[in-house]
Amino acid sequence: MSEQDYWAQFPDTLTTTDVAKIIRTGVQAVRARLRRGTIPGHRIGDTWIIFKPEIRAWLASTSNQHRAGDVAADVDVLAGYPDVLSYRDLMRLFGVKYKGTIYIWLEQGHIPGSFVEGRWIVHKWQLRERLAATSNQVGQSDSPE
């Protein structure tokens, strides 16, 4: 299987089960490593959001086989999204199947947004700031597990 085929089998937003499969460990170990910041992720409400590009960049940064063209360390998971995101964009980004989850996160302030005339408006720049603030990688050192 090629690298492209390998990564194509996983969604853009990974579950802890997906990450466990990728790094060949158990789901509980993945959750513990997310809490410690060993594995990159974002805490939105009570949910871990894990983006495939960030996992790829993390694995590339820990590899003993650095190659030209490896995934860059500074990954922008919002690059393919519009400047103002809809709830559908947020569902796709966060890998959420129920739009009510997005609305709850918006109402509770876990996702930044403005409620204007009956609908939520989420600006990409605000969401980018929130993702940076919710990352478990903020202030992390390269210390071994």
C-alpha positions in Angstrom: 0.0 0.0 0.0 1.3 3.4 -0.9 1.5 6.3 1.6 -1.3 8.1 -0.2 -3.5 5.0 -0.1 -2.7 4.5 3.6 -3.8 8.0 4.6 -6.8 8.0 2.3 -8.4 5.3 4.4 -8.8 7.7 7.3 -11.1 10.7 7.5 -9.8 14.3 7.8 -10.9 14.4 11.5 -9.7 11.3 13.3 -11.2 9.5 16.2 -9.2 8.1 19.1 -9.8 4.7 17.5 -8.3 5.9 14.2 -5.2 7.2 16.0 -4.8 4.0 18.0 -4.8 2.1 14.7 -2.2 4.5 13.2 0.2 4.3 16.1 -0.7 0.7 17.0 -1.7 1.2 20.6 -4.9 1.2 22.6 -7.6 3.9 22.7 -6.9 4.5 26.5 -3.2 5.1 25.7 -4.2 7.6 23.0 -6.5 9.5 25.4 -3.7 9.6 28.0 -1.2 10.9 25.4 -3.7 13.5 24.2 -4.1 14.7 27.8 -0.3 14.9 28.2 0.1 16.7 24.8 2.2 13.9 23.3 -0.3 13.5 20.5 -1.5 16.7 18.9 -5.2 17.5 19.4 -7.7 20.1 20.4 -10.2 20.1 23.3 -13.6 21.4 22.3 -16.0 21.1 25.1 -15.6 17.5 26.4 -14.4 16.2 23.0 -10.9 15.6 21.5 -10.7 16.9 18.0 -7.8 15.3 16.1 -6.9 16.4 12.6 -5.2 14.1 10.2 -2.8 16.7 8.8 -1.6 17.4 12.4 -1.1 13.7 13.1 0.8 13.3 9.8 3.0 16.3 10.6 3.6 15.0 14.2 4.6 11.6 12.9 6.9 13.1 10.3 8.6 15.2 13.0 9.3 12.2 15.0 10.5 10.0 12.2 14.1 8.9 11.8 13.6 9.0 8.0 13.1 12.6 7.2 12.4 13.1 3.5 12.0 16.1 1.2 8.3 17.0 1.0 7.4 15.7 4.4 4.2 17.3 5.8 5.1 20.7 7.2 5.0 21.2 10.9 2.8 24.3 10.6 -0.4 22.7 9.3 -3.4 24.9 8.5 -6.5 22.7 8.8 -8.7 25.6 7.8 -7.0 26.3 4.5 -9.7 24.8 2.4 -12.6 26.5 4.2 -14.3 29.8 3.4 -13.7 33.0 5.4 -17.1 32.6 7.1 -18.0 29.0 8.0 -21.5 27.5 8.1 -22.6 24.8 10.6 -22.1 22.3 7.7 -18.5 23.5 7.3 -18.0 23.0 11.1 -19.6 19.6 11.0 -17.2 18.5 8.3 -14.2 20.1 10.0 -14.8 18.6 13.4 -16.1 15.3 12.0 -19.5 15.7 13.8 -22.6 14.0 12.4 -25.2 15.9 14.5 -25.6 19.6 13.9 -26.9 20.0 17.4 -23.4 19.4 18.7 -22.1 22.3 16.7 -25.0 24.5 18.0 -24.3 23.5 21.6 -20.6 24.3 21.2 -21.5 27.7 19.7 -24.0 28.5 22.4 -21.6 27.5 25.2 -18.8 29.5 23.6 -16.5 26.5 22.8 -16.5 27.7 19.1 -16.4 31.5 18.6 -19.3 32.9 16.7 -21.9 35.6 16.4 -25.6 35.0 16.4 -27.1 37.4 13.8 -30.7 37.4 12.8 -31.3 33.7 13.7 -28.1 32.2 12.4 -24.6 31.6 13.6 -21.6 33.3 11.8 -18.2 31.8 12.4 -15.2 33.7 11.0 -12.2 31.6 10.0 -9.8 34.0 11.7 -11.6 33.6 15.1 -11.8 29.8 14.7 -8.1 29.7 13.9 -7.4 31.6 17.1 -9.6 29.2 19.1 -7.9 26.2 17.6 -4.5 27.6 18.6 -5.8 28.2 22.1 -7.4 24.8 22.5 -4.4 22.9 21.1 -2.7 20.6 23.6 0.6 21.5 21.8 0.7 25.1 23.2 3.9 25.4 25.3 4.9 21.8 24.9 8.5 20.8 24.9 10.0 17.9 23.0 10.4 15.8 26.1 10.1 12.0 25.8 7.0 10.2 27.1 
